Amino acid sequence: MDRVPTDLFIGGRWVPAASGERFDVQDPATGRVLASVADAGPEDGMRALEAAAQAQAELAASSPRQRADWLNAAYQAVMDRADELALVMTLEMGKPLAEAKGEVTYAAEFLRHFAGEALRIEGGYQRSPAGDGRFLLLRQPVGPSLLITPWNFPMAMGTRKIAPAIAAGCTSVIKPAHQTPLSMLALVDVLAEVGVPAGAVNAVTTTHAGAVMEPMIRSGLARKLSFTGSTKVGKVLLEQAAERVMRTSMELGGNAPFIVFEDADLDDAVAGAMAAKMRNMGEACTAANRIYVQESVAEAFGQRLAEEMSRRRMGPGTEEGVTVGPLIDEAALDKVRELVQDAVERGAQVLTGGEAPGGDGWFYPPTVLTGVSPEARMGSEEIFGPVAPLTPFTTEAEVVGLANDTPFGLVSYVYTRDLDRALRMAEALESGMVGLNQGVVSNPAAPFGGIKESGLGREGGAVGIEEFLELKYVGIAGPRPAQDG
């Protein structure tokens, strides 16, 4: 922890907040204070954005190879410090060490992936249809970008935004969640160490997110806004961005259906459900939020899932053998309790778990509920906790209707051994991503994002860099005929 900076990073320097204010970062497993971090105000945010704007021309003029070299060097530095970075993440966020190290590796892969994409920014040249001119197509950096990341994947969500911004030649100001700023500050420190130019990446930590971000959004200096977080906040940011017609990409809330048909391999389906539900203690927008199981296998699936969930060991993520850490804070714990109580009051049965243990930390045990009513609150609200609600269904048409009956559309999961059914479901489900017989869809080389109220745009994959590039068309008069002699 001693190596992690705790100030703001503006224009290539670590500086305190102008007000001198700081806020505490807590360990969710114990409630103890880990560090005191600079608490930025609006003045600090604008200083960071001005630094990004001043550095924009230099970064845009850098060669694709230079930007790729910075990202490759950052990839190697993150991998070299993986154990240290994982410990920081576990302490401030709660996920078990093994899972935290997995996220560090996942985060590093975005750096390596977009190092390659920096070398593949393409344009175009063609003859006009009438033959009297030429079309030249250029892709250029959008410009200074505002990046807002969540607490649940505090490093990977940062590299998923910072890496394509650097690859495209865009400077940035990144604001991490106030619950988990240390992982982002450690990452920014790595980027500075490998030579990313001063002002190219700036970091602002704050407990006053709205007050700090709104002036930056409305200033006109920033040309791009990328946000990962709740749909409610995303809508507010979109309204603010509309004033300057900013480019936006939004990765918002989810309400993922996980569908198990009677012909599915139940062992595979249970393993997939565990991955889709228990990754990050269920604190993920891709988490299986509604689990629909065909009636003929509902009881068997529920029993197997409950057995697997009950085997998970809960405790501080730093302890050996722990696979379920604490939730992020007391408010998160209270919400999970309320959602489970609501489901039980509406007729659900608890197969395992169902009650918080009390004591230090914000822990909730792995829980399986069966017979959950479609009217239960957890059918329409993100649980963001280790609770698996099971609802039986009869027909394919019925489950498609249930799955799509939501304003969200991030990801869906389907387990079946029938290829025709798999393809029908993939096409019928209203979501930006579908996992067919797999419980994890995230991959740096694949486009990540949703439809409906789950977001706009895509991150990762070959298209992720496009979010930070503008397309410019240059019309060229046709070449004159050659002159003899």
KEFI-689010 format. One record per residue (C-alpha): residue number from 0; residue in three letters; x negated, y, z negated. Coordinates in nm, 2 decimals. Last residue first. Example, Ala and Ser with C-alpha at 12.3 -4.5 7.8 and 13.67 -1.06 7.14 Angstrom:
> k  r  u  v  w
> 1  Ser  -1.37  -0.11  -0.71 .
> 0  Ala  -1.23  -0.45  -0.78 .
//
This chain:
> k  r  u  v  w
> 484  Gly  -0.60  1.66  7.37 .
> 483  Asp  -0.24  1.56  7.37 .
> 482  Gln  -0.03  1.68  7.08 .
> 481  Ala  0.13  1.43  6.84 .
> 480  Pro  0.49  1.47  6.79 .
> 479  Arg  0.58  1.65  6.46 .
> 478  Pro  0.64  1.45  6.15 .
> 477  Gly  0.99  1.46  6.01 .
> 476  Ala  1.07  1.72  5.75 .
> 475  Ile  1.03  1.58  5.40 .
> 474  Gly  1.30  1.55  5.14 .
> 473  Val  1.17  1.49  4.79 .
> 472  Tyr  1.39  1.29  4.55 .
> 471  Lys  1.31  1.29  4.18 .
> 470  Leu  1.41  1.00  3.95 .
> 469  Glu  1.37  1.07  3.58 .
> 468  Leu  1.19  0.83  3.35 .
> 467  Phe  1.22  0.75  2.98 .
> 466  Glu  1.53  0.52  3.00 .
> 465  Glu  1.36  0.35  3.30 .
> 464  Ile  1.09  0.21  3.06 .
> 463  Gly  1.34  -0.03  2.92 .
> 462  Val  1.44  -0.17  3.26 .
> 461  Ala  1.16  -0.42  3.29 .
> 460  Gly  1.26  -0.58  2.96 .
> 459  Gly  1.30  -0.38  2.64 .
> 458  Glu  1.57  -0.13  2.56 .
> 457  Arg  1.90  -0.09  2.75 .
> 456  Gly  2.14  0.20  2.80 .
> 455  Leu  2.45  0.29  2.61 .
> 454  Gly  2.59  0.14  2.29 .
> 453  Ser  2.80  -0.10  2.09 .
> 452  Glu  3.12  0.10  2.13 .
> 451  Lys  3.19  -0.06  2.47 .
> 450  Ile  2.88  -0.23  2.60 .
> 449  Gly  2.56  -0.35  2.44 .
> 448  Gly  2.18  -0.35  2.46 .
> 447  Phe  1.86  -0.54  2.50 .
> 446  Pro  1.69  -0.60  2.83 .
> 445  Ala  1.46  -0.90  2.82 .
> 444  Ala  1.07  -0.90  2.81 .
> 443  Pro  1.07  -0.79  2.44 .
> 442  Asn  1.29  -1.08  2.35 .
> 441  Ser  1.60  -1.08  2.13 .
> 440  Val  1.86  -1.35  2.21 .
> 439  Val  1.86  -1.56  1.90 .
> 438  Gly  2.12  -1.82  1.82 .
> 437  Gln  2.08  -2.04  2.13 .
> 436  Asn  2.33  -2.27  2.31 .
> 435  Leu  2.42  -1.99  2.55 .
> 434  Gly  2.33  -1.65  2.39 .
> 433  Val  2.52  -1.37  2.56 .
> 432  Met  2.42  -1.01  2.59 .
> 431  Gly  2.60  -0.68  2.68 .
> 430  Ser  2.93  -0.81  2.55 .
> 429  Glu  3.28  -0.86  2.68 .
> 428  Leu  3.30  -1.24  2.70 .
> 427  Ala  3.46  -1.36  3.03 .
> 426  Glu  3.14  -1.41  3.24 .
> 425  Ala  2.94  -1.59  2.98 .
> 424  Met  3.25  -1.79  2.88 .
> 423  Arg  3.32  -1.91  3.24 .
> 422  Leu  2.95  -2.00  3.28 .
> 421  Ala  2.94  -2.20  2.96 .
> 420  Arg  3.27  -2.37  3.05 .
> 419  Asp  3.14  -2.48  3.39 .
> 418  Leu  2.82  -2.61  3.22 .
> 417  Asp  3.00  -2.81  2.96 .
> 416  Arg  2.76  -2.88  2.67 .
> 415  Thr  2.90  -2.61  2.46 .
> 414  Tyr  2.78  -2.35  2.20 .
> 413  Val  2.85  -1.99  2.27 .
> 412  Tyr  2.71  -1.67  2.12 .
> 411  Ser  2.81  -1.31  2.18 .
> 410  Val  2.61  -0.99  2.18 .
> 409  Leu  2.67  -0.61  2.17 .
> 408  Gly  3.03  -0.56  2.26 .
> 407  Phe  3.22  -0.36  2.00 .
> 406  Pro  3.58  -0.22  2.02 .
> 405  Thr  3.70  -0.56  1.91 .
> 404  Asp  3.95  -0.82  2.04 .
> 403  Asn  3.70  -0.97  2.28 .
> 402  Ala  3.62  -1.27  2.06 .
> 401  Leu  3.98  -1.34  1.97 .
> 400  Gly  4.10  -1.33  2.33 .
> 399  Val  3.82  -1.55  2.44 .
> 398  Val  3.90  -1.78  2.15 .
> 397  Glu  4.26  -1.82  2.27 .
> 396  Ala  4.18  -1.88  2.63 .
> 395  Glu  3.94  -2.15  2.53 .
> 394  Thr  4.20  -2.33  2.33 .
> 393  Thr  4.25  -2.43  1.96 .
> 392  Phe  4.07  -2.20  1.72 .
> 391  Pro  3.94  -2.23  1.37 .
> 390  Thr  3.79  -1.93  1.17 .
> 389  Leu  3.47  -1.96  0.98 .
> 388  Pro  3.32  -1.66  0.79 .
> 387  Ala  2.94  -1.68  0.74 .
> 386  Val  2.81  -1.45  0.47 .
> 385  Pro  2.44  -1.36  0.43 .
> 384  Gly  2.49  -0.98  0.46 .
> 383  Phe  2.55  -0.70  0.72 .
> 382  Ile  2.93  -0.78  0.71 .
> 381  Glu  3.01  -0.56  1.02 .
> 380  Glu  3.37  -0.47  1.00 .
> 379  Ser  3.66  -0.60  1.23 .
> 378  Gly  3.69  -0.97  1.12 .
> 377  Met  3.52  -0.89  0.79 .
> 376  Arg  3.83  -0.70  0.70 .
> 375  Ala  4.05  -1.01  0.70 .
> 374  Glu  4.33  -1.01  0.95 .
> 373  Pro  4.18  -1.28  1.16 .
> 372  Ser  4.22  -1.50  0.85 .
> 371  Val  3.92  -1.69  0.73 .
> 370  Gly  3.99  -2.06  0.70 .
> 369  Thr  3.64  -2.13  0.58 .
> 368  Leu  3.39  -1.91  0.39 .
> 367  Val  3.02  -1.99  0.38 .
> 366  Thr  2.79  -1.79  0.16 .
> 365  Pro  2.41  -1.74  0.13 .
> 364  Pro  2.37  -1.57  -0.21 .
> 363  Tyr  2.38  -1.19  -0.26 .
> 362  Phe  2.09  -1.01  -0.41 .
> 361  Trp  2.04  -0.64  -0.48 .
> 360  Gly  1.76  -0.64  -0.73 .
> 359  Asp  1.74  -0.70  -1.11 .
> 358  Gly  2.02  -0.90  -1.28 .
> 357  Gly  2.35  -1.01  -1.13 .
> 356  Pro  2.39  -1.34  -0.94 .
> 355  Ala  2.63  -1.22  -0.67 .
> 354  Glu  2.92  -1.45  -0.61 .
> 353  Gly  3.05  -1.63  -0.30 .
> 352  Gly  2.80  -1.90  -0.26 .
> 351  Thr  2.92  -2.23  -0.10 .
> 350  Leu  3.24  -2.36  0.06 .
> 349  Val  3.45  -2.06  -0.05 .
> 348  Gln  3.81  -2.08  0.08 .
> 347  Ala  3.98  -1.80  0.27 .
> 346  Gly  4.34  -1.72  0.20 .
> 345  Arg  4.38  -1.34  0.23 .
> 344  Glu  4.26  -1.28  -0.12 .
> 343  Val  3.95  -1.48  -0.03 .
> 342  Ala  3.88  -1.26  0.27 .
> 341  Asp  3.92  -0.94  0.07 .
> 340  Gln  3.69  -1.07  -0.20 .
> 339  Val  3.42  -1.16  0.05 .
> 338  Leu  3.45  -0.81  0.21 .
> 337  Glu  3.43  -0.63  -0.12 .
> 336  Arg  3.12  -0.82  -0.24 .
> 335  Val  2.95  -0.75  0.09 .
> 334  Lys  3.02  -0.38  0.06 .
> 333  Asp  2.89  -0.37  -0.30 .
> 332  Leu  2.57  -0.53  -0.20 .
> 331  Ala  2.51  -0.28  0.08 .
> 330  Ala  2.58  0.01  -0.15 .
> 329  Glu  2.34  -0.13  -0.40 .
> 328  Asp  2.05  -0.13  -0.16 .
> 327  Ile  1.87  -0.32  0.12 .
> 326  Leu  2.00  -0.67  0.05 .
> 325  Pro  1.77  -0.89  -0.14 .
> 324  Gly  1.56  -1.18  0.01 .
> 323  Val  1.67  -1.51  0.14 .
> 322  Thr  1.40  -1.76  0.25 .
> 321  Val  1.19  -1.78  -0.07 .
> 320  Gly  0.93  -2.06  -0.06 .
> 319  Glu  0.64  -1.85  -0.19 .
> 318  Glu  0.75  -1.53  -0.36 .
> 317  Thr  0.69  -1.20  -0.18 .
> 316  Gly  1.04  -1.19  -0.05 .
> 315  Pro  1.19  -1.16  -0.39 .
> 314  Gly  1.45  -1.43  -0.45 .
> 313  Met  1.70  -1.67  -0.28 .
> 312  Arg  1.61  -2.02  -0.18 .
> 311  Arg  1.81  -2.16  0.11 .
> 310  Arg  1.94  -2.51  0.07 .
> 309  Ser  2.30  -2.39  0.01 .
> 308  Met  2.31  -2.24  0.36 .
> 307  Glu  2.22  -2.58  0.52 .
> 306  Glu  2.48  -2.77  0.32 .
> 305  Ala  2.74  -2.50  0.39 .
> 304  Leu  2.67  -2.52  0.77 .
> 303  Arg  2.71  -2.90  0.77 .
> 302  Gln  3.04  -2.88  0.58 .
> 301  Gly  3.18  -2.61  0.80 .
> 300  Phe  3.08  -2.79  1.12 .
> 299  Ala  3.25  -3.11  1.01 .
> 298  Glu  3.57  -2.93  0.91 .
> 297  Ala  3.59  -2.72  1.23 .
> 296  Val  3.52  -3.01  1.46 .
> 295  Ser  3.87  -3.08  1.59 .
> 294  Glu  3.98  -2.72  1.53 .
> 293  Gln  3.73  -2.55  1.76 .
> 292  Val  3.50  -2.33  1.56 .
> 291  Tyr  3.50  -1.95  1.57 .
> 290  Ile  3.23  -1.77  1.37 .
> 289  Arg  3.28  -1.39  1.33 .
> 288  Asn  2.99  -1.17  1.23 .
> 287  Ala  2.70  -1.37  1.39 .
> 286  Ala  2.42  -1.12  1.34 .
> 285  Thr  2.31  -0.91  1.64 .
> 284  Cys  2.37  -0.59  1.44 .
> 283  Ala  2.13  -0.73  1.19 .
> 282  Glu  2.14  -0.75  0.81 .
> 281  Gly  2.24  -1.12  0.80 .
> 280  Met  1.97  -1.19  0.55 .
> 279  Asn  1.71  -1.07  0.81 .
> 278  Arg  1.80  -1.36  1.03 .
> 277  Met  2.07  -1.55  0.84 .
> 276  Lys  2.36  -1.54  1.08 .
> 275  Ala  2.22  -1.59  1.43 .
> 274  Ala  1.95  -1.83  1.31 .
> 273  Met  2.17  -2.02  1.08 .
> 272  Ala  2.44  -2.04  1.35 .
> 271  Gly  2.19  -2.17  1.60 .
> 270  Ala  2.08  -2.45  1.36 .
> 269  Val  2.45  -2.53  1.30 .
> 268  Ala  2.52  -2.54  1.67 .
> 267  Asp  2.21  -2.76  1.74 .
> 266  Asp  2.33  -3.01  1.48 .
> 265  Leu  2.68  -2.98  1.61 .
> 264  Asp  2.59  -3.07  1.97 .
> 263  Ala  2.88  -2.89  2.13 .
> 262  Asp  3.18  -3.08  2.28 .
> 261  Glu  3.43  -2.94  2.03 .
> 260  Phe  3.34  -2.59  2.12 .
> 259  Val  3.15  -2.35  1.88 .
> 258  Ile  3.18  -1.98  1.93 .
> 257  Phe  2.98  -1.72  1.75 .
> 256  Pro  3.14  -1.38  1.79 .
> 255  Ala  2.92  -1.07  1.73 .
> 254  Asn  3.07  -0.76  1.57 .
> 253  Gly  2.80  -0.51  1.66 .
> 252  Gly  2.70  -0.15  1.58 .
> 251  Leu  2.49  0.08  1.79 .
> 250  Glu  2.20  0.08  2.03 .
> 249  Met  2.23  0.42  2.19 .
> 248  Ser  2.03  0.56  2.48 .
> 247  Thr  2.06  0.93  2.56 .
> 246  Arg  1.94  1.17  2.83 .
> 245  Met  2.03  1.52  2.70 .
> 244  Val  2.31  1.72  2.85 .
> 243  Arg  2.21  2.02  2.63 .
> 242  Glu  2.54  2.05  2.45 .
> 241  Ala  2.61  1.68  2.51 .
> 240  Ala  2.33  1.58  2.27 .
> 239  Gln  2.53  1.71  1.97 .
> 238  Glu  2.84  1.51  2.07 .
> 237  Leu  2.62  1.20  2.14 .
> 236  Leu  2.46  1.24  1.79 .
> 235  Val  2.80  1.24  1.62 .
> 234  Lys  2.91  0.93  1.82 .
> 233  Gly  2.59  0.75  1.72 .
> 232  Val  2.65  0.82  1.35 .
> 231  Lys  2.98  0.64  1.36 .
> 230  Thr  2.84  0.36  1.59 .
> 229  Ser  2.58  0.28  1.33 .
> 228  Gly  2.21  0.27  1.40 .
> 227  Thr  1.95  0.27  1.68 .
> 226  Phe  1.91  0.60  1.85 .
> 225  Ser  1.72  0.73  2.15 .
> 224  Leu  1.75  1.10  2.24 .
> 223  Lys  1.58  1.24  2.55 .
> 222  Arg  1.51  1.60  2.67 .
> 221  Ala  1.38  1.77  2.36 .
> 220  Leu  1.29  2.14  2.37 .
> 219  Gly  1.66  2.24  2.43 .
> 218  Ser  1.70  2.32  2.06 .
> 217  Arg  2.03  2.14  2.01 .
> 216  Ile  1.88  1.80  1.94 .
> 215  Met  1.60  1.95  1.73 .
> 214  Pro  1.84  2.16  1.53 .
> 213  Glu  2.06  1.85  1.47 .
> 212  Met  1.78  1.62  1.36 .
> 211  Val  1.67  1.78  1.03 .
> 210  Ala  2.01  1.86  0.89 .
> 209  Gly  2.16  1.53  0.99 .
> 208  Ala  1.87  1.33  0.85 .
> 207  His  1.83  1.50  0.52 .
> 206  Thr  1.66  1.22  0.33 .
> 205  Thr  1.35  1.27  0.54 .
> 204  Thr  1.05  1.12  0.72 .
> 203  Val  0.92  1.29  1.03 .
> 202  Ala  0.67  1.12  1.26 .
> 201  Asn  0.49  1.27  1.56 .
> 200  Val  0.37  1.07  1.87 .
> 199  Ala  0.20  1.25  2.16 .
> 198  Gly  0.11  1.55  1.95 .
> 197  Ala  -0.25  1.45  1.91 .
> 196  Pro  -0.35  1.20  2.17 .
> 195  Val  -0.32  0.82  2.13 .
> 194  Gly  -0.67  0.72  2.03 .
> 193  Val  -0.66  0.38  1.87 .
> 192  Glu  -0.65  0.53  1.51 .
> 191  Ala  -0.36  0.76  1.59 .
> 190  Leu  -0.15  0.47  1.71 .
> 189  Val  -0.24  0.27  1.39 .
> 188  Asp  -0.14  0.56  1.17 .
> 187  Val  0.19  0.58  1.35 .
> 186  Leu  0.25  0.21  1.27 .
> 185  Ala  0.17  0.26  0.90 .
> 184  Leu  0.41  0.56  0.89 .
> 183  Met  0.68  0.34  1.05 .
> 182  Ser  0.63  0.06  0.80 .
> 181  Leu  0.64  0.31  0.51 .
> 180  Pro  0.96  0.48  0.61 .
> 179  Thr  1.20  0.21  0.49 .
> 178  Gln  1.49  0.34  0.29 .
> 177  His  1.46  0.69  0.46 .
> 176  Ala  1.53  0.54  0.80 .
> 175  Pro  1.26  0.63  1.05 .
> 174  Lys  1.24  0.96  1.24 .
> 173  Ile  1.03  0.96  1.55 .
> 172  Val  0.92  1.27  1.74 .
> 171  Ser  0.80  1.19  2.09 .
> 170  Thr  0.58  1.26  2.38 .
> 169  Cys  0.68  1.10  2.71 .
> 168  Gly  0.43  0.96  2.96 .
> 167  Ala  0.63  0.66  3.08 .
> 166  Ala  0.41  0.41  2.89 .
> 165  Ile  0.41  0.63  2.58 .
> 164  Ala  0.79  0.64  2.58 .
> 163  Pro  0.81  0.27  2.66 .
> 162  Ala  0.60  0.19  2.35 .
> 161  Ile  0.76  0.44  2.11 .
> 160  Lys  1.11  0.30  2.15 .
> 159  Arg  1.08  -0.08  2.11 .
> 158  Thr  0.77  0.00  1.89 .
> 157  Gly  0.99  0.17  1.64 .
> 156  Met  1.27  -0.09  1.64 .
> 155  Ala  1.01  -0.35  1.58 .
> 154  Met  0.87  -0.17  1.28 .
> 153  Pro  1.16  -0.09  1.05 .
> 152  Phe  1.38  -0.38  1.15 .
> 151  Asn  1.66  -0.33  0.90 .
> 150  Trp  1.59  0.03  0.81 .
> 149  Pro  1.71  0.19  1.14 .
> 148  Thr  1.52  0.40  1.40 .
> 147  Ile  1.57  0.75  1.54 .
> 146  Leu  1.36  0.85  1.84 .
> 145  Leu  1.36  1.21  1.98 .
> 144  Ser  1.19  1.24  2.31 .
> 143  Pro  0.98  1.51  2.47 .
> 142  Gly  0.99  1.47  2.85 .
> 141  Val  1.18  1.27  3.10 .
> 140  Pro  0.86  1.14  3.25 .
> 139  Gln  0.84  1.12  3.63 .
> 138  Arg  0.96  0.87  3.89 .
> 137  Leu  0.91  0.99  4.24 .
> 136  Leu  1.11  0.91  4.56 .
> 135  Leu  0.99  1.04  4.90 .
> 134  Phe  1.25  1.05  5.17 .
> 133  Arg  1.14  1.12  5.53 .
> 132  Gly  1.28  1.32  5.81 .
> 131  Asp  1.43  1.33  6.16 .
> 130  Gly  1.49  0.96  6.20 .
> 129  Ala  1.87  0.99  6.16 .
> 128  Pro  1.87  0.73  5.89 .
> 127  Ser  1.58  0.91  5.70 .
> 126  Arg  1.25  0.72  5.70 .
> 125  Gln  1.15  0.57  5.37 .
> 124  Tyr  0.92  0.62  5.08 .
> 123  Gly  0.97  0.50  4.72 .
> 122  Gly  0.85  0.52  4.37 .
> 121  Glu  0.73  0.26  4.12 .
> 120  Ile  0.62  0.26  3.76 .
> 119  Arg  0.44  -0.07  3.74 .
> 118  Leu  0.12  0.01  3.55 .
> 117  Ala  0.31  0.15  3.25 .
> 116  Glu  0.51  -0.17  3.25 .
> 115  Gly  0.21  -0.38  3.15 .
> 114  Ala  0.13  -0.17  2.85 .
> 113  Phe  0.51  -0.19  2.79 .
> 112  His  0.49  -0.56  2.72 .
> 111  Arg  0.18  -0.53  2.50 .
> 110  Leu  0.33  -0.26  2.27 .
> 109  Phe  0.67  -0.44  2.27 .
> 108  Glu  0.48  -0.76  2.17 .
> 107  Ala  0.34  -0.59  1.86 .
> 106  Ala  0.69  -0.54  1.72 .
> 105  Tyr  0.77  -0.91  1.76 .
> 104  Thr  0.44  -1.00  1.59 .
> 103  Val  0.52  -0.76  1.30 .
> 102  Glu  0.88  -0.90  1.29 .
> 101  Gly  0.74  -1.25  1.25 .
> 100  Lys  0.52  -1.13  0.97 .
> 99  Ala  0.83  -0.99  0.80 .
> 98  Glu  1.00  -1.33  0.84 .
> 97  Ala  0.71  -1.51  0.68 .
> 96  Leu  0.70  -1.25  0.40 .
> 95  Pro  1.07  -1.28  0.31 .
> 94  Lys  1.28  -0.97  0.40 .
> 93  Gly  1.32  -0.71  0.12 .
> 92  Met  1.29  -0.38  0.30 .
> 91  Glu  1.02  -0.18  0.11 .
> 90  Leu  0.82  -0.47  -0.03 .
> 89  Thr  0.87  -0.70  0.26 .
> 88  Met  0.77  -0.44  0.52 .
> 87  Val  0.45  -0.34  0.33 .
> 86  Leu  0.36  -0.71  0.30 .
> 85  Ala  0.42  -0.76  0.67 .
> 84  Leu  0.19  -0.47  0.76 .
> 83  Glu  -0.10  -0.61  0.55 .
> 82  Asp  -0.06  -0.96  0.70 .
> 81  Ala  -0.04  -0.83  1.05 .
> 80  Arg  -0.34  -0.60  1.03 .
> 79  Asp  -0.53  -0.76  1.32 .
> 78  Met  -0.20  -0.80  1.51 .
> 77  Val  -0.12  -0.43  1.47 .
> 76  Ala  -0.47  -0.34  1.59 .
> 75  Gln  -0.45  -0.57  1.89 .
> 74  Tyr  -0.11  -0.42  2.00 .
> 73  Ala  -0.24  -0.07  1.94 .
> 72  Ala  -0.54  -0.14  2.17 .
> 71  Asn  -0.30  -0.27  2.44 .
> 70  Leu  -0.08  0.04  2.40 .
> 69  Trp  -0.37  0.28  2.43 .
> 68  Asp  -0.51  0.09  2.73 .
> 67  Ala  -0.17  0.10  2.91 .
> 66  Arg  -0.16  0.47  2.86 .
> 65  Gln  -0.51  0.51  3.01 .
> 64  Arg  -0.42  0.28  3.30 .
> 63  Pro  -0.11  0.48  3.38 .
> 62  Ser  -0.32  0.79  3.40 .
> 61  Ser  -0.28  1.09  3.18 .
> 60  Ala  -0.10  1.38  3.33 .
> 59  Ala  0.23  1.31  3.15 .
> 58  Leu  0.04  1.30  2.82 .
> 57  Glu  -0.13  1.64  2.88 .
> 56  Ala  0.19  1.81  2.99 .
> 55  Gln  0.38  1.68  2.69 .
> 54  Ala  0.14  1.78  2.42 .
> 53  Gln  0.30  2.13  2.36 .
> 52  Ala  0.65  1.98  2.36 .
> 51  Ala  0.55  1.71  2.10 .
> 50  Ala  0.39  1.98  1.88 .
> 49  Glu  0.71  2.19  1.91 .
> 48  Leu  0.91  1.88  1.82 .
> 47  Ala  0.71  1.83  1.50 .
> 46  Arg  0.73  2.19  1.40 .
> 45  Met  1.10  2.18  1.46 .
> 44  Gly  1.14  1.88  1.23 .
> 43  Asp  0.93  2.04  0.96 .
> 42  Glu  1.15  2.36  0.96 .
> 41  Pro  1.47  2.14  0.94 .
> 40  Gly  1.35  1.98  0.62 .
> 39  Ala  1.11  1.69  0.56 .
> 38  Asp  1.09  1.48  0.25 .
> 37  Ala  0.73  1.36  0.22 .
> 36  Val  0.70  1.01  0.07 .
> 35  Ser  0.66  0.89  -0.29 .
> 34  Ala  0.57  0.52  -0.31 .
> 33  Leu  0.67  0.18  -0.43 .
> 32  Val  0.93  0.27  -0.70 .
> 31  Arg  1.08  -0.03  -0.88 .
> 30  Gly  1.43  -0.15  -0.80 .
> 29  Thr  1.32  -0.51  -0.83 .
> 28  Ala  1.41  -0.69  -0.50 .
> 27  Pro  1.51  -0.37  -0.32 .
> 26  Asp  1.16  -0.22  -0.37 .
> 25  Gln  1.22  0.15  -0.38 .
> 24  Val  1.09  0.44  -0.17 .
> 23  Asp  1.09  0.77  -0.37 .
> 22  Phe  1.14  1.11  -0.22 .
> 21  Arg  0.92  1.42  -0.17 .
> 20  Glu  0.96  1.79  -0.16 .
> 19  Gly  0.66  2.03  -0.09 .
> 18  Ser  0.90  2.26  0.09 .
> 17  Ala  0.69  2.27  0.40 .
> 16  Ala  0.67  1.89  0.40 .
> 15  Pro  0.32  1.76  0.35 .
> 14  Val  0.08  1.72  0.65 .
> 13  Trp  -0.09  1.42  0.82 .
> 12  Arg  -0.25  1.56  1.14 .
> 11  Gly  -0.22  1.47  1.51 .
> 10  Gly  0.03  1.74  1.60 .
> 9  Ile  0.26  1.64  1.32 .
> 8  Phe  0.25  1.33  1.10 .
> 7  Leu  0.45  1.38  0.78 .
> 6  Asp  0.30  1.25  0.45 .
> 5  Thr  0.30  0.91  0.29 .
> 4  Pro  0.01  0.74  0.46 .
> 3  Val  -0.02  0.36  0.41 .
> 2  Arg  -0.37  0.25  0.31 .
> 1  Asp  -0.29  0.24  -0.06 .
> 0  Met  0.00  0.00  0.00 .
//
